[in-house]
Amino acid sequence: MAIFIASTKSISRGKGQSAVASASYRAGVELEDKRYGKTHDYSKKHGVMSADIILPTALAATGADIDRSDLWNKAEFAEKRKDARVAREWLVNLPYELSAEDRKELAHSFAQTLADRYGTIADCAIHEPTQKEIDRGADPRNYHAHIMFTTRTAELDENNEIILTDKATIELSDKKRRSLSMERVSHEITDVRQIWEQIANEKLAEHDHKLIDSRSYAAQGIDIEPQLKMGSVATKLERDKYERELRKAEKAKEEGKHYEIDKTPATQLGTINEIIHERNELVWDVALAKNQTVNDAAEQIIFNGHKIKDIEHTTPPPIQAISSDSPTPSMATAADEPIKNPEPPSAPKPKAPTLDAVAQAMAMAKGIKTKRENEQKQKEVALEQQRQRELAEQQKREQAERERVEQARADRARQLALENKQFLADKKSLYAAVMAQLEQYTQKGIDPNSKTGKLILAISVANEVMHSLDKYTDNPNTTQRQRELASNERGALTDLVNDKSQQALNEIKNIHYTSERKTHTAALQGALSAFTDNHSQTIEQTQQIAIESVKKDIADYSNEINRSHSYGLGR
């Protein structure tokens, strides 16, 4: 069933809006905004079925024409105020029951009516829901039209070019409208909504579809509560969450797993609107039930009336008996008069049905009604039983699926725990193997027990452990989780090497003799260069930058030692 949506809003500079940008987005085209020196390109926007400029009938009859860019740039330049309204938009819902051609005709008819009413130019863009929007939960029946109107009337100048002149009456303030003996703008808006109702219902009636009603639900006697306005921020949060959930489901599907999409609202506004929606659904169901009760009563009255009429027309008329006392003609009379064809007997008048016949007919109708009601109840009971069975089966399947998912999650958790434990044991073995050969990593001239020597030795040990971790990662028996843990360990070792290098440099600067400082600096440079040369492919960019910074500090200090030694300042 088609729904009624016909709302309007102004496009205003005071809200940071531009008529050119708005038209570009709604029409899905690229437009140059000459006032602001910008180009708005929405040519890749999906869901735009058509976009057409509609002139007032009188203006179109002159053969005048204007393109979208020229129209909305003129609309911008016609306004001087920094908070001016530069356009007005009407948003209408197009009945999904109609064909695309009928929806376009309907939208254009409404746009043409308003263009003629106010003397303004319309830009009518028809949108359909995209597959991406539907995947995010949008209604696939959401066909609608964005119709932008100039706020000023359109005329021809002496060069037969379209210009925008005075403000349209709908754009005037209530004070100005009162001075012109016009009603408030709110009444004007109501009139336009009724215009849309009339135009839409004429098209719906052509195809025997249910009509729409411009009155509010309260005016129709339906206790529907409006939802809260979400706003751009809350709407984006809701969409972002749903898209994240879709990506998780798609990733799980690729891995051969099942992921239950979390459809709970991401914001408090979303939660409130969900409650309002559920409440309105209940109210709507009650209204439909009441309406059905009234319809059933009316149908019963018609049914009973038809039954009585059928009895009246099908009861045979009573047959009149022939009396034996009727006189017979004499022989003389028959001989004296000419023989005539006997006249057919006049048809007897039907008698009105008796009260008993009416009562019998009513009883028959009641019996038929009762039989039908019983049959309907039996069908409803059977359907309800079937529904309950299907619901039970569905719940059983869902419970089995939840148990399967939970079991898979528990199995995965246990597996990860085992893999983590195994990695810790493997890492311990790797470090033990390297430490067992500690002497071969000690560099000549460096005391491994000194503070600086321990730091340089730690860098060399980290280099060897990184080699072992690379081999561990390449082993086909290593699981994906263990590879991730090995990668984390490599990152931690890289950070350790960076810290130890900086500490070693600081300790070298505290050594008394220049020759020792030079020896330790060369050893530090060698250990750090060996580490970066061997493992640069597995070091993250930020860590590489940090290590390169330390290497530069070490190189600068080495150059400083050499310069001081050449000047004879060191010992």
C-alpha positions as CSV (number, residue, x, y, z in Angstrom):
1,M,0.0,0.0,0.0
2,A,1.4,3.4,-1.0
3,I,2.3,5.8,1.9
4,F,1.9,9.6,2.0
5,I,5.1,11.6,2.2
6,A,5.2,15.2,1.0
7,S,7.6,17.4,3.0
8,T,9.4,20.6,2.2
9,K,12.5,22.4,3.4
10,S,14.5,25.4,2.4
11,I,18.1,25.3,1.2
12,S,19.7,28.2,2.9
13,R,23.2,29.8,3.1
14,G,22.6,30.3,6.8
15,K,22.9,26.5,7.1
16,G,26.0,26.4,5.0
17,Q,24.1,25.1,2.0
18,S,24.5,25.9,-1.7
19,A,21.8,25.5,-4.4
20,V,24.4,24.4,-7.0
21,A,25.8,21.7,-4.6
22,S,22.3,20.5,-3.7
23,A,21.3,20.2,-7.4
24,S,24.5,18.4,-8.2
25,Y,23.9,15.8,-5.5
26,R,20.2,15.2,-6.3
27,A,20.7,15.0,-10.1
28,G,23.9,13.0,-9.8
29,V,25.9,15.3,-12.1
30,E,29.0,17.5,-12.1
31,L,28.2,21.3,-11.7
32,E,30.5,24.3,-11.3
33,D,29.6,26.7,-8.5
34,K,30.7,30.0,-9.9
35,R,29.9,32.0,-6.7
36,Y,32.2,29.9,-4.5
37,G,34.7,28.8,-7.2
38,K,34.1,25.1,-6.6
39,T,33.2,22.1,-8.7
40,H,30.7,19.6,-7.2
41,D,31.0,16.2,-8.9
42,Y,28.3,13.6,-8.0
43,S,28.4,11.9,-11.4
44,K,29.2,8.6,-9.8
45,K,26.2,8.7,-7.5
46,H,23.9,5.6,-7.9
47,G,20.2,5.5,-7.7
48,V,19.3,8.5,-9.8
49,M,16.7,7.4,-12.4
50,S,16.1,10.7,-14.1
51,A,16.6,14.5,-13.5
52,D,14.7,17.1,-15.6
53,I,14.3,20.9,-15.6
54,I,10.6,21.9,-15.7
55,L,9.6,25.4,-16.6
56,P,6.2,27.1,-15.9
57,T,3.8,26.4,-18.8
58,A,3.7,30.0,-19.9
59,L,7.4,30.3,-20.0
60,A,7.8,27.0,-21.8
61,A,5.3,28.1,-24.4
62,T,7.8,30.8,-25.5
63,G,10.4,28.2,-26.4
64,A,12.7,29.3,-23.6
65,D,15.2,26.9,-22.2
66,I,17.9,26.8,-19.4
67,D,20.4,24.2,-18.3
68,R,20.9,23.0,-14.7
69,S,24.2,24.8,-14.2
70,D,23.0,28.1,-15.5
71,L,19.7,27.9,-13.5
72,W,21.2,27.3,-10.0
73,N,24.1,29.7,-10.5
74,K,21.6,32.4,-11.4
75,A,19.6,31.4,-8.2
76,E,22.8,31.9,-6.2
77,F,23.7,35.3,-7.7
78,A,20.1,36.5,-7.4
79,E,20.4,36.4,-3.6
80,K,22.6,39.0,-1.7
81,R,22.0,38.1,2.0
82,K,24.5,35.8,3.7
83,D,21.6,33.8,5.2
84,A,19.3,33.9,2.1
85,R,17.1,31.0,1.1
86,V,18.5,30.0,-2.4
87,A,16.1,27.1,-3.2
88,R,13.1,25.2,-1.8
89,E,12.8,21.4,-2.0
90,W,9.8,19.2,-1.9
91,L,10.4,15.5,-1.2
92,V,7.6,13.2,-2.2
93,N,7.3,9.4,-1.9
94,L,6.5,7.7,-5.3
95,P,4.1,4.7,-5.0
96,Y,6.2,1.6,-5.6
97,E,3.0,-0.1,-7.0
98,L,3.3,2.1,-10.1
99,S,5.6,1.5,-13.1
100,A,8.7,3.6,-13.5
101,E,7.0,5.5,-16.3
102,D,3.9,6.3,-14.2
103,R,6.1,7.4,-11.2
104,K,8.0,9.8,-13.5
105,E,4.7,11.1,-15.0
106,L,3.3,11.6,-11.4
107,A,6.4,13.5,-10.2
108,H,6.5,15.7,-13.3
109,S,2.8,16.5,-13.0
110,F,3.3,17.6,-9.4
111,A,6.4,19.7,-10.3
112,Q,4.5,21.3,-13.2
113,T,1.5,22.1,-11.0
114,L,3.7,23.9,-8.4
115,A,5.8,25.6,-11.1
116,D,2.6,27.1,-12.6
117,R,1.2,27.9,-9.2
118,Y,4.2,30.0,-8.1
119,G,5.9,30.9,-11.4
120,T,9.1,29.2,-10.4
121,I,11.4,26.7,-12.2
122,A,11.6,23.1,-10.9
123,D,14.4,20.6,-11.0
124,C,12.9,17.1,-10.6
125,A,15.2,14.2,-9.7
126,I,13.8,10.8,-9.2
127,H,15.7,8.3,-7.0
128,E,15.4,4.6,-6.4
129,P,17.0,2.6,-3.6
130,T,20.4,1.2,-4.5
131,Q,21.4,-2.4,-3.8
132,K,24.0,-1.0,-1.3
133,E,21.3,0.9,0.6
134,I,19.0,-2.2,0.6
135,D,21.9,-4.3,1.9
136,R,22.2,-1.8,4.8
137,G,18.6,-2.2,5.7
138,A,16.8,0.4,3.5
139,D,13.3,-0.3,2.2
140,P,13.5,-1.6,-1.4
141,R,10.2,0.2,-2.1
142,N,11.6,3.6,-1.3
143,Y,11.1,5.4,-4.7
144,H,11.0,9.1,-4.2
145,A,11.5,12.4,-5.9
146,H,13.6,15.4,-4.9
147,I,12.0,18.5,-6.5
148,M,14.0,21.7,-6.1
149,F,12.3,25.0,-6.9
150,T,13.8,28.5,-7.3
151,T,12.7,30.8,-4.6
152,R,12.1,33.6,-7.2
153,T,9.7,33.7,-10.1
154,A,11.1,33.2,-13.6
155,E,10.6,35.7,-16.5
156,L,12.2,36.6,-19.9
157,D,14.3,39.8,-20.2
158,E,14.6,41.9,-23.4
159,N,17.2,39.4,-24.8
160,N,14.7,36.5,-24.3
161,E,16.9,35.0,-21.6
162,I,15.5,33.6,-18.4
163,I,16.0,35.8,-15.3
164,L,14.9,35.3,-11.7
165,T,12.9,38.3,-10.3
166,D,10.7,38.6,-7.3
167,K,10.3,36.2,-4.5
168,A,7.6,33.6,-4.9
169,T,4.5,34.0,-2.7
170,I,5.4,30.8,-0.7
171,E,8.7,32.4,0.3
172,L,7.1,35.5,1.7
173,S,7.0,36.0,5.5
174,D,3.7,35.6,7.3
175,K,3.7,39.4,8.0
176,K,4.1,40.2,4.3
177,R,1.4,37.6,3.3
178,R,-1.1,39.1,5.8
179,S,-0.5,42.5,4.2
180,L,-1.5,40.9,0.9
181,S,-4.6,39.3,2.4
182,M,-3.0,35.8,2.2
183,E,-3.0,33.0,4.7
184,R,0.0,31.9,6.7
185,V,2.7,29.9,5.0
186,S,1.7,26.8,7.1
187,H,-1.7,26.9,5.3
188,E,0.1,27.1,2.0
189,I,2.1,24.0,2.9
190,T,-1.1,22.2,3.8
191,D,-2.6,23.1,0.4
192,V,0.4,21.8,-1.5
193,R,0.3,18.5,0.5
194,Q,-3.4,18.2,-0.5
195,I,-2.4,18.9,-4.2
196,W,0.0,16.0,-4.0
197,E,-2.7,13.8,-2.5
198,Q,-5.1,14.6,-5.3
199,I,-2.6,14.1,-8.1
200,A,-1.2,10.9,-6.6
201,N,-4.7,9.5,-5.9
202,E,-5.8,10.1,-9.5
203,K,-2.9,8.1,-10.8
204,L,-3.4,5.3,-8.2
205,A,-7.1,5.2,-9.0
206,E,-6.3,4.6,-12.7
207,H,-4.6,1.3,-11.7
208,D,-7.1,0.4,-8.9
209,H,-4.5,0.8,-6.1
210,K,-5.3,2.0,-2.6
211,L,-5.3,5.7,-2.2
212,I,-3.2,7.9,0.1
213,D,-4.3,10.4,2.8
214,S,-2.6,13.7,3.4
215,R,-4.1,14.0,6.9
216,S,-2.0,13.2,9.9
217,Y,-2.5,9.9,11.7
218,A,-4.1,11.8,14.6
219,A,-6.6,13.4,12.2
220,Q,-7.4,9.9,10.8
221,G,-7.9,8.6,14.4
222,I,-4.8,6.4,14.4
223,D,-2.6,6.7,17.5
224,I,0.7,6.6,15.7
225,E,3.7,8.2,17.5
226,P,6.3,9.9,15.3
227,Q,9.9,8.7,15.6
228,L,12.7,11.0,16.7
229,K,14.8,12.7,14.1
230,M,18.1,10.8,14.0
231,G,20.4,13.5,12.5
232,S,23.5,12.9,10.4
233,V,25.8,11.8,13.2
234,A,23.5,9.2,14.7
235,T,22.5,8.0,11.2
236,K,26.2,7.6,10.2
237,L,26.9,5.6,13.4
238,E,24.0,3.3,12.7
239,R,25.2,2.7,9.1
240,D,28.8,2.3,10.1
241,K,27.9,-0.4,12.6
242,Y,25.7,-2.3,10.2
243,E,28.5,-2.2,7.5
244,R,31.0,-3.5,10.1
245,E,28.6,-6.3,10.9
246,L,28.2,-7.2,7.2
247,R,31.9,-7.3,6.7
248,K,32.3,-9.6,9.7
249,A,29.6,-11.9,8.3
250,E,31.2,-11.9,4.8
251,K,34.6,-12.7,6.3
252,A,33.2,-15.5,8.4
253,K,31.4,-16.9,5.3
254,E,34.7,-16.8,3.4
255,E,36.3,-18.8,6.2
256,G,33.5,-21.3,6.2
257,K,32.1,-20.0,9.4
258,H,28.8,-18.5,10.6
259,Y,28.4,-15.1,12.1
260,E,25.3,-13.7,13.7
261,I,24.8,-10.1,12.6
262,D,24.2,-7.9,15.6
263,K,21.1,-5.8,14.6
264,T,20.8,-3.9,17.8
265,P,20.9,-0.1,17.4
266,A,24.3,1.6,17.8
267,T,22.9,4.7,19.4
268,Q,20.3,5.7,22.1
269,L,18.2,7.4,19.4
270,G,18.2,4.2,17.4
271,T,17.0,2.2,20.4
272,I,14.2,4.7,21.2
273,N,13.0,4.7,17.5
274,E,13.0,0.9,17.5
275,I,10.7,0.9,20.5
276,I,8.5,3.5,18.9
277,H,8.3,1.5,15.7
278,E,7.3,-1.7,17.6
279,R,4.7,0.3,19.5
280,N,3.3,1.8,16.2
281,E,3.2,-1.7,14.6
282,L,0.9,-2.9,17.5
283,V,-1.3,0.2,17.2
284,W,-1.6,-0.3,13.4
285,D,-2.5,-4.0,13.8
286,V,-5.3,-3.0,16.2
287,A,-6.6,-0.4,13.8
288,L,-6.6,-3.0,11.0
289,A,-8.5,-5.4,13.2
290,K,-11.1,-2.9,14.0
291,N,-11.5,-2.0,10.4
292,Q,-11.9,-5.7,9.5
293,T,-14.6,-6.1,12.1
294,V,-16.6,-3.2,10.5
295,N,-16.1,-4.7,7.1
296,D,-17.3,-8.1,8.2
297,A,-20.4,-6.6,9.7
298,A,-21.2,-4.8,6.5
299,E,-20.6,-7.9,4.4
300,Q,-22.9,-9.9,6.6
301,I,-25.7,-7.3,6.1
302,I,-25.3,-7.5,2.4
303,F,-25.1,-11.3,2.5
304,N,-28.4,-11.6,4.4
305,G,-30.1,-9.1,2.1
306,H,-29.1,-11.0,-0.9
307,K,-30.4,-14.2,0.5
308,I,-33.9,-12.8,1.1
309,K,-34.0,-11.4,-2.4
310,D,-32.9,-14.8,-3.9
311,I,-35.8,-16.5,-2.0
312,E,-38.3,-13.9,-3.3
313,H,-37.3,-14.6,-6.9
314,T,-37.1,-18.3,-6.7
315,T,-40.3,-19.2,-4.8
316,P,-42.7,-20.8,-7.4
317,P,-46.2,-19.1,-7.6
318,P,-49.2,-21.2,-6.2
319,I,-51.2,-23.2,-8.8
320,Q,-54.8,-22.2,-9.0
321,A,-57.2,-25.2,-8.8
322,I,-60.0,-25.6,-11.5
323,S,-63.5,-25.6,-10.0
324,S,-66.0,-28.3,-11.0
325,D,-68.9,-25.8,-10.6
326,S,-67.8,-23.8,-13.6
327,P,-70.6,-23.6,-16.3
328,T,-70.1,-25.4,-19.5
329,P,-71.3,-23.9,-22.8
330,S,-74.5,-25.4,-24.4
331,M,-74.5,-27.1,-27.8
332,A,-76.7,-24.4,-29.4
333,T,-74.5,-21.6,-28.2
334,A,-71.4,-23.4,-29.6
335,A,-73.2,-24.0,-33.0
336,D,-74.5,-20.4,-33.3
337,E,-71.2,-18.7,-32.7
338,P,-68.0,-19.0,-34.7
339,I,-65.3,-21.1,-33.4
340,K,-62.5,-18.9,-31.7
341,N,-59.2,-19.9,-30.4
342,P,-59.3,-20.2,-26.7
343,E,-57.5,-17.4,-24.8
344,P,-54.7,-18.4,-22.6
345,P,-55.4,-18.2,-19.0
346,S,-54.0,-15.1,-17.3
347,A,-50.9,-15.7,-15.3
348,P,-51.6,-15.8,-11.6
349,K,-50.0,-13.0,-9.5
350,P,-47.2,-14.3,-7.3
351,K,-47.9,-14.2,-3.6
352,A,-45.5,-12.4,-1.2
353,P,-43.4,-14.7,0.9
354,T,-44.9,-15.6,4.2
355,L,-43.2,-15.0,7.5
356,D,-42.4,-18.7,7.8
357,A,-40.6,-18.6,4.4
358,V,-38.6,-15.5,5.5
359,A,-37.7,-17.2,8.8
360,Q,-36.7,-20.4,7.0
361,A,-34.5,-18.3,4.6
362,M,-32.9,-16.5,7.5
363,A,-32.3,-19.8,9.3
364,M,-30.7,-21.2,6.1
365,A,-28.5,-18.1,5.8
366,K,-27.5,-18.4,9.4
367,G,-26.7,-22.1,8.9
368,I,-24.5,-21.3,5.9
369,K,-22.8,-18.5,7.8
370,T,-22.1,-20.8,10.8
371,K,-20.8,-23.5,8.5
372,R,-18.5,-21.1,6.8
373,E,-17.3,-19.7,10.1
374,N,-16.6,-23.2,11.4
375,E,-14.7,-24.0,8.2
376,Q,-12.7,-20.8,8.6
377,K,-12.0,-21.6,12.2
378,Q,-10.8,-25.0,11.3
379,K,-8.6,-23.6,8.6
380,E,-7.2,-21.0,11.1
381,V,-6.6,-23.7,13.6
382,A,-4.8,-25.9,11.0
383,L,-2.8,-22.9,9.9
384,E,-1.9,-22.0,13.5
385,Q,-0.8,-25.5,14.2
386,Q,1.2,-25.5,11.0
387,R,2.7,-22.2,12.0
388,Q,3.5,-23.5,15.5
389,R,5.2,-26.6,14.0
390,E,7.2,-24.5,11.6
391,L,8.1,-22.1,14.4
392,A,9.2,-24.9,16.6
393,E,11.3,-26.4,13.8
394,Q,12.8,-23.0,13.2
395,Q,13.6,-22.5,16.8
396,K,15.1,-25.9,17.0
397,R,17.3,-25.2,13.9
398,E,18.3,-21.8,15.4
399,Q,19.1,-23.4,18.8
400,A,21.1,-26.1,17.0
401,E,22.9,-23.4,15.0
402,R,23.6,-21.4,18.2
403,E,24.9,-24.5,19.9
404,R,27.1,-25.2,16.9
405,V,28.4,-21.7,16.8
406,E,29.0,-21.7,20.6
407,Q,30.8,-25.1,20.3
408,A,32.9,-23.9,17.5
409,R,33.8,-20.8,19.5
410,A,34.7,-22.9,22.5
411,D,36.7,-25.3,20.4
412,R,38.5,-22.3,18.7
413,A,39.3,-20.8,22.2
414,R,40.7,-24.1,23.4
415,Q,42.7,-24.5,20.2
416,L,44.1,-21.0,20.6
417,A,45.0,-21.6,24.2
418,L,46.9,-24.8,23.1
419,E,48.7,-22.9,20.3
420,N,49.6,-20.1,22.7
421,K,51.0,-22.5,25.2
422,Q,52.9,-24.4,22.5
423,F,54.4,-21.1,21.2
424,L,55.6,-20.1,24.7
425,A,57.4,-23.5,24.9
426,D,58.9,-23.1,21.4
427,K,60.0,-19.6,22.2
428,K,61.7,-20.7,25.4
429,S,63.5,-23.4,23.4
430,L,64.6,-20.8,20.8
431,Y,66.1,-18.5,23.4
432,A,67.8,-21.4,25.2
433,A,69.4,-22.6,22.0
434,V,70.8,-19.1,21.3
435,M,72.0,-18.5,24.9
436,A,73.8,-21.8,24.8
437,Q,76.2,-20.4,22.2
438,L,76.5,-17.0,23.8
439,E,80.3,-16.9,23.6
440,Q,80.4,-16.9,19.8
441,Y,78.4,-13.6,19.8
442,T,80.9,-11.8,22.0
443,Q,82.9,-9.3,20.0
444,K,86.7,-9.0,20.3
445,G,87.8,-6.3,22.7
446,I,84.5,-6.1,24.4
447,D,84.0,-7.2,28.0
448,P,80.6,-9.1,27.9
449,N,80.2,-8.6,31.7
450,S,80.6,-4.8,31.5
451,K,77.5,-2.6,31.3
452,T,78.2,-1.6,27.7
453,G,79.2,-5.1,26.7
454,K,76.0,-6.6,28.0
455,L,74.0,-4.1,25.9
456,I,75.9,-4.9,22.7
457,L,75.7,-8.6,23.4
458,A,71.9,-8.3,23.8
459,I,71.7,-6.8,20.3
460,S,73.7,-9.7,18.8
461,V,71.5,-12.2,20.7
462,A,68.3,-10.5,19.4
463,N,69.7,-10.8,15.9
464,E,70.1,-14.6,16.2
465,V,66.7,-15.0,17.9
466,M,65.1,-13.2,15.0
467,H,66.8,-15.7,12.6
468,S,65.3,-18.5,14.6
469,L,61.9,-16.9,14.6
470,D,62.0,-16.5,10.8
471,K,62.7,-20.2,10.5
472,Y,59.9,-21.0,13.0
473,T,57.5,-18.9,10.9
474,D,58.5,-20.7,7.6
475,N,58.0,-24.1,9.2
476,P,54.8,-25.7,7.6
477,N,53.8,-27.1,11.0
478,T,53.5,-23.7,12.5
479,T,49.9,-22.5,12.8
480,Q,48.5,-19.1,11.8
481,R,48.1,-18.1,15.4
482,Q,51.7,-19.1,16.2
483,R,52.9,-17.1,13.2
484,E,51.0,-14.1,14.6
485,L,52.6,-14.5,18.0
486,A,56.1,-14.9,16.3
487,S,55.4,-11.6,14.4
488,N,54.6,-9.9,17.7
489,E,57.8,-11.3,19.3
490,R,59.8,-9.9,16.3
491,G,58.3,-6.5,16.9
492,A,59.1,-6.6,20.6
493,L,62.7,-7.7,19.8
494,T,63.1,-4.8,17.3
495,D,61.9,-2.3,20.0
496,L,64.4,-3.9,22.4
497,V,67.3,-3.5,20.0
498,N,66.4,0.1,19.5
499,D,66.3,0.7,23.3
500,K,69.5,-1.2,23.9
501,S,71.4,0.7,21.1
502,Q,70.4,4.0,22.6
503,Q,71.5,2.9,26.1
504,A,74.7,1.5,24.8
505,L,75.5,4.8,23.1
506,N,74.9,6.7,26.3
507,E,77.2,4.3,28.2
508,I,79.9,4.6,25.6
509,K,79.9,8.4,26.1
510,N,80.8,7.8,29.8
511,I,83.9,5.7,29.0
512,H,87.0,7.5,30.0
513,Y,89.5,6.5,27.3
514,T,88.9,7.6,23.7
515,S,90.3,4.3,22.3
516,E,87.8,2.3,24.3
517,R,85.0,4.6,23.2
518,K,86.1,4.1,19.6
519,T,86.2,0.3,20.0
520,H,82.8,0.0,21.7
521,T,81.3,2.4,19.2
522,A,82.5,0.3,16.3
523,A,81.2,-2.9,18.0
524,L,77.8,-1.2,18.5
525,Q,77.7,-0.1,14.9
526,G,78.5,-3.6,13.7
527,A,75.9,-5.3,15.8
528,L,73.2,-2.8,14.9
529,S,74.0,-2.9,11.2
530,A,74.0,-6.7,11.2
531,F,70.5,-6.6,12.8
532,T,69.0,-4.2,10.3
533,D,70.7,-5.8,7.3
534,N,69.3,-9.2,8.2
535,H,65.8,-8.2,9.2
536,S,64.9,-5.0,7.4
537,Q,62.1,-6.8,5.5
538,T,60.3,-7.8,8.6
539,I,60.7,-4.5,10.5
540,E,57.8,-2.1,10.4
541,Q,58.3,1.3,8.9
542,T,57.9,3.2,12.2
543,Q,60.5,0.9,13.8
544,Q,62.9,1.4,10.9
545,I,62.7,5.1,11.3
546,A,63.5,4.9,15.0
547,I,66.5,2.5,14.4
548,E,67.8,4.7,11.5
549,S,67.7,7.6,13.9
550,V,69.8,5.7,16.5
551,K,72.2,4.6,13.8
552,K,72.7,8.2,12.7
553,D,73.4,9.3,16.3
554,I,76.0,6.5,16.6
555,A,77.6,7.5,13.3
556,D,77.8,11.1,14.4
557,Y,79.4,10.2,17.6
558,S,81.9,8.0,15.8
559,N,82.9,10.9,13.6
560,E,83.2,13.1,16.7
561,I,85.6,10.6,18.3
562,N,87.7,10.4,15.1
563,R,87.9,14.2,14.9
564,S,88.9,14.6,18.6
565,H,91.5,11.8,18.2
566,S,93.0,13.5,15.1
567,Y,93.4,16.8,17.1
568,G,95.2,14.9,19.8
569,L,92.6,15.5,22.4
570,G,92.0,11.9,23.3
571,R,94.0,9.3,25.1
